[in-house]
Amino acid sequence: METKNIDLNTLKIDRSETKRPPDRNKKIITRSLITVIILALAYFGYQYVNSLIVKKEEVKLTTVTFQTSSYSSAILNASGYVVAQRKAAVASKGTGRLVFLGVVEGDKVKKDQIIARLEDNDIKAQLDQAKANLKLAEADLKDAENFFRRQKELFTKQLVSEQEYEIAEARYNRTLATIDLAKAQVTAAEVALENTLIRSPFDGTVLTKNADVGEIVSPFGASINSRAAVVTMADMTSLQVETDVSESNIEKIILNQECEIVLDAYPDKSYPGYVAKIVPTADRSKATVLVKVGFKEYDSRVLPEMSAKVAFLMQDKAEDKDKEKPILLVPSSSVGKRSGRDVVFVVKDDKAVEIPIQLGRKFGDDFEIISGIDAGESIIEKLTEKIKDGTEVKVL
């Protein structure tokens, strides 16, 4: 057979490493993982960019208040703030370290009452020195006066020369001038000592405390470490509501006109008022005139800088307003229709929240609220079709 003739030495085993095909499954897994990462990054990037691009609806809030119907039927309504007509930032006329402060916020003070004091050791030393100089000058005066009198008698008898007489007279006059100078120095030191005492300029109430014991006080607050005003105080008997009235409506306002004042802090309480002053100038940028409304009566709850609403009443309304029962009113612009229901919107966690309400009568531009919300709640002032339940909003 032919197989017998085969050389067995030619038969060998190939032990060289064979090339294996790449692991295709491993490549597929790697590619899938990269794809998932890219998609995730794209999603989160989209959400981030979208959050920057999406603009929140800008809204203003208004407070639901109790008002009499005369407010809505008044000839003019306006908003303003309670302002003390006598108000002062009490400061020191001198510069020094504050060593005494005898008042805190809410304290009542009388005119000329000492409310604070600056360090005065150096001023007292200057005063003592000035008084000592005055005593010294007064002691020289007696000697100079006697010498001048003797020289005058001798000059009359022609026993001394005119030059000696003039020298004695000049010495006497110089001593008198020295006394006047010493008195002026005493007065200056006394004024400087008085300037270390900070007194109340009028009867009033302390509103804020602007400095503490140990701080440097100066008239103009020259540095960041010094204080200009020690306290801010106001005369609480001079409170008035300052409100801006449009130029086109100012003709409806007259002096001593009856008004009704409602504070946003106490919407269930109204205060009788009157037009105290119409400031005789207009604000060019706002086209308004400042009107000051005085209180006929008020209590301790009325505080400076409180926001208030003012109704300028006609004469017949002013006579009947005390007989009216307050009702809950909201602007008609705050009321909307959603799914056939009357609703208003409040803001919670920067989102508009829908609240169903029951409406009553309409008074001018306002609606009476029978149920759904309470006095004191803040609602969106002007509704648009874009504002819905859950809409993200930004309060201006």
C-alpha positions in Angstrom: 0.0 0.0 0.0 1.1 3.6 -0.6 0.7 4.5 3.1 3.7 2.4 3.9 5.9 4.7 1.9 5.0 7.9 3.9 7.9 9.4 6.0 6.7 9.6 9.5 9.3 12.4 10.2 7.2 14.9 8.2 4.2 14.6 10.6 4.4 17.5 13.1 2.0 19.2 15.5 1.6 23.0 14.9 2.0 24.5 18.3 2.0 28.1 17.2 -0.8 30.4 18.7 -3.8 30.5 16.5 -5.6 33.9 16.1 -9.0 33.8 17.6 -11.8 36.0 16.2 -12.7 39.1 18.4 -15.3 38.7 21.1 -18.3 40.2 19.3 -20.5 40.0 22.4 -18.1 42.1 24.4 -18.1 44.8 21.7 -21.9 44.9 21.6 -22.1 45.4 25.4 -19.6 48.2 25.3 -21.4 50.0 22.5 -24.7 49.7 24.3 -23.3 51.1 27.5 -21.8 54.1 25.7 -25.1 54.7 24.0 -27.0 54.6 27.3 -24.6 57.1 28.8 -24.9 59.4 25.9 -28.7 59.3 26.0 -28.7 59.9 29.7 -26.4 62.9 29.4 -28.5 64.2 26.5 -31.7 63.9 28.6 -30.4 65.6 31.6 -28.8 68.3 29.5 -32.2 68.9 27.8 -33.9 69.1 31.1 -31.4 71.7 32.4 -31.5 73.8 29.3 -35.3 73.6 29.2 -35.4 74.8 32.8 -33.3 77.8 31.8 -35.4 78.5 28.7 -38.8 78.1 30.2 -39.9 81.5 31.5 -42.0 81.6 34.6 -45.1 83.7 34.6 -44.6 86.9 36.4 -47.4 87.8 38.8 -48.3 90.4 41.4 -50.1 89.6 44.6 -53.0 91.5 46.3 -54.4 91.0 49.8 -58.0 89.9 50.4 -59.5 92.5 52.8 -62.7 93.3 54.6 -64.1 96.6 53.3 -67.4 98.5 53.4 -69.3 98.8 50.2 -68.5 102.5 50.3 -64.9 101.7 49.4 -65.9 100.2 46.1 -68.5 102.9 45.4 -66.2 105.7 46.4 -65.3 108.4 43.9 -61.7 107.4 44.1 -59.6 104.6 45.6 -55.9 104.7 46.2 -53.1 102.8 48.0 -50.3 104.2 50.1 -48.3 103.9 53.3 -48.5 105.2 56.8 -45.8 107.8 57.3 -44.9 109.8 60.4 -44.8 113.5 59.5 -42.3 114.1 62.4 -39.4 111.7 62.1 -35.8 112.0 63.0 -32.5 110.1 62.8 -31.0 111.4 66.1 -27.3 111.8 65.8 -24.4 113.3 67.8 -22.9 116.7 67.1 -19.5 115.5 68.2 -17.4 112.4 67.6 -16.6 109.9 70.3 -17.2 106.4 71.7 -20.7 105.6 72.9 -20.7 104.8 76.6 -24.4 105.0 77.5 -27.6 104.2 75.6 -30.7 104.5 77.6 -33.4 103.4 75.1 -34.4 100.5 73.0 -37.0 100.0 70.2 -40.5 101.0 71.3 -39.5 103.2 74.2 -41.3 106.5 74.6 -39.2 109.6 75.1 -39.8 113.2 76.1 -38.3 116.3 74.5 -34.8 117.0 75.6 -34.5 113.7 77.4 -31.0 112.3 77.4 -31.1 109.1 75.4 -27.3 108.5 74.9 -23.9 109.8 76.0 -20.5 109.8 74.5 -17.2 109.4 76.3 -16.4 112.9 77.8 -13.2 112.6 79.9 -11.1 114.6 77.5 -13.8 117.3 77.2 -14.0 117.6 81.0 -10.3 118.0 81.2 -10.4 120.9 78.6 -13.2 122.5 80.6 -11.2 122.3 83.9 -8.2 123.9 82.1 -10.3 126.7 80.7 -11.8 127.5 84.1 -8.3 127.5 85.6 -7.1 130.0 82.9 -10.1 132.2 83.7 -9.3 132.3 87.4 -5.7 133.2 86.6 -6.8 136.0 84.3 -9.2 137.3 87.0 -6.4 137.3 89.5 -4.2 139.4 87.1 -7.0 141.8 86.6 -7.0 143.0 90.2 -3.3 143.8 90.1 -3.5 145.4 86.7 -6.5 147.5 87.7 -4.8 148.8 90.9 -1.6 149.6 89.0 -3.5 151.4 86.3 -5.5 153.5 88.9 -2.3 154.5 90.7 -0.5 155.5 87.4 -3.6 157.5 86.4 -3.5 159.5 89.7 0.2 160.1 89.4 -0.1 161.1 85.7 -2.9 163.6 86.8 -0.4 165.2 89.3 2.3 165.0 86.5 4.5 162.7 88.6 4.8 160.1 85.9 5.3 160.4 82.2 2.6 159.8 79.6 4.4 156.7 78.4 4.3 155.1 81.8 0.6 155.9 82.0 -0.1 154.3 78.6 1.8 151.2 79.5 -0.3 150.7 82.7 -3.5 151.3 80.6 -2.4 148.8 78.0 -1.7 146.2 80.7 -5.1 146.7 82.1 -6.9 146.4 78.7 -4.8 143.3 77.9 -5.9 141.6 81.1 -9.5 142.4 80.3 -9.1 140.8 76.9 -7.5 137.7 78.5 -10.5 137.3 80.7 -12.9 137.5 77.8 -10.8 134.9 75.9 -10.8 132.6 79.0 -14.6 132.9 79.3 -14.9 132.0 75.6 -12.8 129.0 76.1 -14.9 127.9 79.1 -18.1 128.4 77.0 -16.6 126.3 74.1 -15.6 123.5 76.5 -19.2 123.6 78.0 -20.7 123.3 74.5 -18.4 120.4 73.6 -19.4 118.7 76.8 -23.1 119.2 76.0 -22.5 117.8 72.6 -21.5 114.5 74.2 -25.1 114.2 75.4 -27.6 113.1 72.8 -31.1 114.4 73.6 -34.5 113.7 72.1 -35.6 116.5 69.7 -39.3 116.0 70.5 -41.8 113.7 72.2 -41.9 110.5 70.4 -41.2 106.7 70.2 -38.0 105.0 69.3 -38.4 103.0 66.1 -34.9 101.6 65.6 -31.6 101.5 67.5 -28.7 102.1 65.1 -25.7 102.0 67.5 -24.5 100.0 70.5 -22.4 100.9 73.5 -18.7 100.9 72.6 -19.1 101.9 68.9 -17.7 105.1 67.5 -20.3 107.8 66.8 -19.7 110.7 64.4 -22.0 113.4 62.9 -21.5 112.1 59.3 -20.5 108.4 59.8 -17.1 109.1 58.2 -15.9 105.5 58.2 -17.4 102.0 58.1 -16.6 101.7 61.8 -18.5 104.8 62.9 -22.3 105.4 63.2 -24.0 108.6 62.2 -27.4 108.1 63.8 -27.8 106.5 67.3 -31.6 106.0 67.1 -34.5 106.7 64.7 -37.6 108.0 66.3 -41.0 109.3 65.3 -43.9 111.3 66.7 -46.7 108.8 66.7 -49.3 111.5 66.9 -48.3 112.8 63.4 -49.2 109.6 61.5 -50.7 110.1 58.0 -51.3 108.0 55.0 -49.3 109.3 51.9 -50.8 108.2 48.6 -50.2 109.0 45.0 -53.2 110.2 43.0 -53.2 110.4 39.2 -53.2 113.9 37.7 -56.4 113.0 35.8 -58.2 112.3 39.1 -56.8 115.0 41.4 -59.7 117.3 40.7 -61.9 114.8 42.6 -59.9 115.5 45.8 -60.5 118.5 48.0 -59.2 119.5 51.4 -61.0 118.0 54.5 -62.7 115.5 52.2 -64.0 112.4 54.1 -62.0 109.2 53.7 -61.9 105.7 54.9 -58.6 104.0 55.6 -58.0 100.2 55.7 -54.7 98.8 56.7 -53.5 95.6 54.9 -52.4 94.3 58.3 -55.9 94.6 59.8 -58.3 94.2 56.9 -61.4 93.8 59.1 -60.9 97.3 60.6 -61.5 100.7 59.0 -60.4 104.1 60.3 -62.1 107.4 59.5 -59.9 109.9 57.9 -59.8 113.2 56.0 -57.7 114.9 53.3 -55.1 116.8 55.3 -52.9 118.2 52.5 -52.6 118.1 48.7 -48.9 118.7 48.0 -48.8 121.5 45.4 -46.5 119.7 42.9 -46.6 116.7 40.6 -44.3 113.8 40.1 -43.2 114.2 36.4 -42.1 110.5 36.1 -45.3 109.0 37.5 -47.8 111.8 36.6 -49.2 111.7 40.1 -49.8 114.2 42.9 -49.0 113.3 46.6 -52.0 113.5 48.9 -51.7 113.2 52.6 -54.7 111.7 54.5 -54.9 112.2 58.2 -56.5 109.9 60.8 -59.5 111.2 62.7 -58.9 108.4 65.2 -56.6 105.4 65.4 -55.1 103.0 67.9 -51.7 101.7 68.9 -51.9 99.1 66.1 -51.3 101.7 63.4 -47.5 101.8 62.8 -45.3 103.8 60.4 -44.6 102.2 57.0 -47.7 100.0 57.1 -49.4 99.7 53.7 -52.9 101.1 53.5 -55.9 101.6 51.1 -57.8 104.9 51.1 -61.3 105.4 49.8 -62.1 109.1 49.0 -65.8 109.3 49.8 -68.7 111.5 48.5 -70.6 113.4 51.1 -73.6 111.1 51.2 -71.4 108.0 51.4 -69.5 109.6 54.3 -72.7 110.1 56.2 -73.8 106.5 55.7 -70.5 104.6 56.0 -70.8 104.0 59.7 -74.0 102.0 59.2 -72.5 99.6 56.7 -71.3 96.1 57.5 -67.8 95.2 56.2 -67.7 92.6 53.4 -64.9 90.6 51.8 -63.9 92.1 48.5 -61.4 91.1 45.8 -60.5 92.8 42.5 -62.4 91.4 39.5 -59.1 91.0 37.7 -58.2 88.3 40.3 -61.3 86.2 39.6 -61.2 83.7 36.7 -63.3 80.8 35.2 -61.8 77.3 35.3 -63.9 74.3 34.3 -67.1 76.4 34.8 -66.1 77.5 38.3 -65.2 80.8 39.7 -61.7 80.6 41.1 -58.8 82.6 42.4 -55.1 81.6 42.6 -52.7 81.7 45.5 -49.0 81.0 45.2 -47.4 78.1 47.0 -43.8 76.8 46.4 -43.6 79.1 43.3 -46.6 77.5 41.7 -50.2 78.8 41.2 -52.8 76.9 43.2 -56.4 77.1 42.2 -59.0 77.8 44.9 -62.8 77.7 44.0 -64.8 80.5 45.5 -68.4 81.6 45.7 -69.1 85.1 44.4 -71.7 87.6 45.7 -72.5 91.1 44.6 -70.3 93.3 42.4 -69.2 96.7 43.6 -67.5 98.6 40.9 -64.3 96.8 40.0 -64.5 94.4 42.9 -66.4 91.2 43.7 -67.9 90.2 47.1 -66.5 86.8 48.3 -69.0 84.7 50.2 -66.8 81.6 50.7 -63.6 80.0 49.6 -60.9 82.3 51.0 -60.4 84.4 54.1 -59.3 87.9 54.8 -55.6 88.4 54.9 -54.8 85.8 52.2 -52.6 86.9 49.2 -53.9 86.1 45.8 -52.7 86.7 42.2 -53.8 90.2 41.3 -54.3 89.8 37.5 -55.2 86.5 35.9 -54.4 85.4 32.4 -55.2 82.4 30.3 -51.6 81.1 30.9 -52.1 80.8 34.6 -53.5 77.5 35.5 -53.4 75.1 38.5 -49.7 74.2 38.9 -48.3 76.9 36.6 -44.8 78.0 37.7 -44.9 81.7 38.6 -42.5 84.4 39.8 -43.9 86.9 42.2 -42.9 90.5 41.4 
